[in-house]
């Protein structure tokens, strides 16, 4: 069985629009995105990194690129049995699975980005990746700092902490003293922490009257690492992940338990597929195939 997985914030890069314009469906979905967003997302995607990394810009940019990549695969008849997305990528996964349409999805991720930026001003929150450390050690260290939380369980040897900027900086210094590798991330907020509870409440009002349909394949949710096809359950947990941790490696393990043997990362960069390959799993990245193999060979390579 195959799972399509979708990346989150941090996978954006300047020049995205130029790269993804090679996809046949790019201009159709770019036009549809502009109609919803009311601004030139293409210009931002190919502009300076600082503007692109702003949450309210990065999120619709990543959603658009990932969805266009999915549409290219769909045209080739590539099927899938499960979907999952890392953080923001969960919204893309829901659109691909038919829970809502493209327009609703890009609208929601734009609002999500706006609400997060509204609640936490630039410089007030940050994140850091911890590599190669024992999880129990990280969990104990996090408790020592005010408003600091584990935000992402990415793999058995990589977690991300998130919280107030000063706490993150102090934590990184403490890790380095213990000879544990910790790297501050270039992000604009304390994602997946209770510091975003207000953003979650604003988002709840936004989706309250949006009808979620049952997905055509099960989605493994960030907040539970469990599969579901129930629209109300999906609506609840898509909100919970705004202020709660992403259980990513637990989600991967769950998909393996369910019989998934191939993961295809659909979107910019190859962060998720690289982590999976490092862990010994079969994972491929769409863009590698798109750039390196002619379209007819791409179709064959998935069969």
N, C-alpha and C positions, 0 to 999 in steps of 0.2 A: 504494500500500500504506500501511497505517496501523500505527503503533506506539503501544502504551500505555506511558507512562513514569510512574514512581512516586517521590515525593519522599522525602528522608531527614530526619534530625534537624535541627531548626531551623525546620521547617514547622509545628510545633505552636503552638497559641495557646489562651489561656483562652476558653472558650465553644465549643470544638469540638463537644462532645456536643450542645449545643443546636442548632447549625447542622446537624450531620449527622443529627439525629433526624428531619429532614424527609424523609429517605430511607425508602422503604417497608420496607426490610429491616433498619433500624437496630436495632429492639428484639430481633429474632431473634439477630443477631450480637453485640449487647451481652450478652445472656444467655449465649451460648456463650463469650464472652470472660471473663465473670465466673466461669464454671464452671472455666475453666482457671487463671485468675490468682489466684483466691481473695481478691480485694479489689475494691472499688468503683471501677473505672476511670472510670466516668462522672463521679463526684464529682471525681476528679483532673482530668479533661479540662475541667471547668467551674470549677475552683478557682483558686488563686493561681498566678501564672506561675513562681515559684521552685520550687514543688513539682513542677509539670508539667515543667519543663525538666530535672529530674534524669533521667539517662540511662535508669535502670530504669523510669521512668514514661513518658517521652516516646516511647520506642521502641514499646511496645505501643499507646499512644494513636494514634500516626501510622499504625501497621499497621491498627488497627481502622477508623479513619476512611477510609483509602484502600481497604480491602477492601469496605467498605459502599458506597462510591462506585462501585467496579467492579461490584458486584452490581446496582446500579441501572442501569448501562449494559447489563449482560448481559440484564436483563429487557426492555430496549428493543430487543434484538437487535443491538446495535452490535458489529461484529466487529473483529478485529485480527490482524496478521500477525507482529508481533514484540513482545517486551516487554523492558524494561530498567528498572532502578531505581538511583537515586543513593544509594550507601552503604546505609543501612538499607532504602531502597526496593527494593533487590535482593531482599530476603526477601519483600516483598509481591509482586513480579513473579513469583517462583517459585511462590507460592501460587496466584496467578491463572492461571499456566500449567499448574497441575495437578501440579507436582513433589511437593507435599505438601498436606495439607488445611489448612483455616483454623485448627483447633485446634493442629496441629503448628507452624504459622507463628507464631501469637501466643505460644506457649510458647517457641519459639526466640528470638524478639526480646526477650522478657522476660529470658531467661537471658543473652543477649548483653549487654543493658544491665547486668545484675547483675555479670557478670564484669568488664566494663570499669570499673564503679564500684569493684569490689573491688580491682582491680590498681592503679588510680591514684586517690589520694585527692583530694577537692575542693581546688582551688588549686594542685595539682602540675602540671597540664597545661593548655594553652590553644591557641587557633587564631587566625589573622588572615587576612583577605582582602586581596589585593593587586590593585588595579584599574588597567588602562591601562598596565602596564609590559611591557617586552620580556622574554619568558620567560628568555632567556639571562642577563639581568641579575639576575633573581630567583634563578635557579639558582646563580649565582656568589655572591650575597650570603648565601644559606642556608648555604653551606659554611663561612662564617666563624663560625657559632654552634654551640655544643655542643648536641647532641640536638635539632636543628631539621631539619624535613623538609618537602618539598612533599607535601601530602596530597590535594588535589583539583585536577585540571586541568579547570576548569569551562567555560571558553571561551578563545578566542584571546587575550583581554585580561583574564582573571580567573583567578587561581590562589589557592589557600588553603594557607598554611603551618601547621604543627602541631608541637608539641613541649613541652619544659619551659617553664613560664610565664615565667620570667625571660628565657629566650632569645627567646621570642615578643615580649615587651615591648621588648627591646633591638633586635630586628629592625625592629619598627614604627617606633621612633625613628630608626633608620638610614635607613629608606625615606623618612621625612618630611624628613630632612635633604637627601635627593636629590630632593625635590619629587615623590615617587611616593606616590600615595594608598594607605594601608594602614590597615585598620580591625580592631581586636580584636573577635572574635566572642563572643557570650554562650553559651559552651558549657562543659561540665563535665569535659572531658578532651582529651587529645592524640590525637584520632582518626586512624586510618590511618597510624600510625607504628610503628616497632619497639618503642616503649615499651609497646605492647599485645601483645607476643609471648606473654606469660603468659595473657592473656585468650583469645588464639587457641588455645593449647594446651588450655585448659579447655573451650572451645567444641568443639574436635575430639573430645574425649571424650563430649560431650553428643550430637553428631550421629552418632557412630560406628555406632550400632545403629539409626538411623532410615533407613528405606528411601526413597530418592529415586527417583521415577518419571521417565520421559522426558517433557519438557514438550510440550504440544500445539502450541506454536509455538516457534521458536528464541528463546533469550534471549541478548542481547549483554552479556557479563560486564564488570564494573567493572575487573577486574585485567588484562584482555587486550584489551578493545575488539574482541573477536571473538565471533561467534555460536556457540552449541553447543546440542545436544539430548542430550548424553551425561550421564547422572546422576552418574557418578563424577567427570567433569570439573567439573561444577557443584558438587559437594560439596567438591572441592579448592579451587576459586577463591572460593567463598563464605567460606571460612576465610581465604584469602590477603588478601582485602580488609580484614579487621579490622586488620592491621598494615602494609598496603601502600596505595599511592595509588589514588584513583579516577580512571580515565581517562575522564572524562565526555565532553568534547568530541570525543575520539577515537572514543568509542562512537557519538555522534551522527553523525559523519562516516561511520562504518562502515555505519550503518543507511541513510544516504543513498545510499551505494554499492550497497547491496542493493536499492534501489528504494523505500524509504520516502519518502513525500511529505507525510504528515500525522502530526503527533505530538499525542497527547491526554494531558495530564497528569491523573492520577487520584489525588486526595488533597487535603489541606489546602493552602491558599495557592497561589500560581502562580509560584514561583521558577523552575522549570525551563522552563515554557512562555514566560515573559517573556524568559529568556536566548535561547531559540530564535527568538522573534519579532524580538528585537534583532539577531540574526545574519541575518535575512532569510528564515527558514524558516516554514512554515505550522504553527502550533501553537495548540492551544486548551486551555482549562482546564475541567474538568467542572463545578466548582461555579458558575462564571459562568452556564453554561447552566441548571443546576438551579435557581438562584435567580431567573433572569430570564425563563425561557421555560417555558410550561406543558408538562407531560410529553409530550403528544402532539406538540407542536412540537419538543421535544428529539429525539424519534425521527426526525422528518423532517429535522432539521438535519444529521444524520449520514449521510444517504442521497443 
